[in-house]
């Protein structure tokens, strides 16, 4: 498996190097190794994880929620039902927010 630098990972995932360092600090991604010069080296799993994180953030998941999903995904003891429970909860939150915004919009129209 080819190892890539933080700059290449940033380029491939459209995420800044500072954000990647933050994800590393939050244990969302991990450095596979370091080069002789001390540069962080990542594997292809880091690319998948960062893309997952970006997608989940686009769906309004918090980093803590994303971390829980990643932990469930990597656990041998977790089930699809547990992951589904987390995502269904997020869907319900989004539906509630949509209803609140729609009600607010209607109030604005009838003032």
C-alpha positions in Angstrom: 0.0 0.0 0.0 1.4 3.3 -1.0 2.1 5.9 1.7 1.3 9.6 1.1 2.3 12.8 2.8 -0.1 15.2 4.5 0.1 17.5 1.5 -0.9 14.8 -0.9 -3.7 13.7 1.5 -4.9 17.3 1.7 -4.9 17.6 -2.1 -6.8 14.3 -2.6 -9.5 15.1 -0.1 -9.8 18.9 -0.5 -9.1 19.4 3.2 -6.3 21.6 4.6 -3.2 20.2 6.3 -4.2 22.0 9.5 -7.6 20.3 9.4 -5.9 16.9 8.9 -3.7 17.5 11.9 -6.8 18.4 13.9 -8.5 15.2 12.8 -5.3 13.3 13.9 -5.4 15.0 17.3 -9.1 14.0 17.6 -8.2 10.4 16.7 -10.4 10.5 13.6 -7.4 9.6 11.4 -4.0 8.2 12.2 -0.5 8.5 10.8 0.8 5.2 9.6 4.4 6.1 10.0 6.9 9.0 9.6 9.5 9.5 6.8 13.2 9.7 7.5 12.7 13.5 7.5 9.8 13.3 10.1 7.0 13.9 7.6 3.6 12.3 8.4 2.8 9.4 6.1 -0.7 8.1 5.6 -2.2 5.0 3.9 -5.1 4.7 1.6 -7.5 4.2 4.6 -6.8 7.8 5.6 -8.2 8.9 2.2 -11.4 6.9 2.8 -11.8 8.2 6.3 -11.3 11.9 5.4 -13.8 11.5 2.6 -16.2 9.9 5.0 -15.7 12.7 7.5 -16.3 15.3 4.8 -19.5 13.6 3.7 -20.8 13.2 7.2 -20.0 16.8 8.0 -22.0 17.8 4.9 -24.9 15.9 6.4 -24.5 18.0 9.6 -22.9 15.3 11.8 -20.6 16.7 14.5 -17.1 15.5 14.8 -18.0 13.6 18.0 -20.9 11.9 16.1 -18.5 11.0 13.3 -16.0 9.6 15.7 -18.7 7.4 17.2 -19.6 6.2 13.7 -16.0 5.4 12.9 -15.6 3.6 16.2 -18.7 1.5 15.5 -17.5 0.8 11.9 -14.1 -0.5 13.2 -15.5 -2.5 16.1 -15.9 -6.2 15.7 -18.8 -6.1 18.1 -20.9 -3.4 16.5 -23.8 -4.1 14.3 -25.4 -2.4 11.3 -28.4 -1.7 13.5 -26.3 0.4 15.9 -25.0 2.4 13.0 -28.5 2.8 11.6 -29.7 4.0 14.9 -27.2 6.8 14.9 -28.1 7.8 11.3 -31.8 7.6 11.9 -31.4 9.9 14.9 -29.6 12.4 12.7 -32.4 12.2 10.1 -35.0 12.9 12.8 -33.0 16.0 13.9 -32.9 17.2 10.3 -36.6 16.7 9.9 -37.4 18.6 13.1 -35.2 21.4 11.9 -36.9 21.5 8.5 -40.3 21.7 10.2 -39.1 24.5 12.5 -37.7 26.5 9.5 -40.9 25.9 7.5 -43.0 27.2 10.4 -40.8 30.2 10.8 -41.1 30.9 7.1 -44.9 30.7 7.2 -45.0 33.1 10.2 -42.9 35.6 8.2 -45.3 35.4 5.2 -48.3 36.1 7.3 -47.1 39.2 9.2 
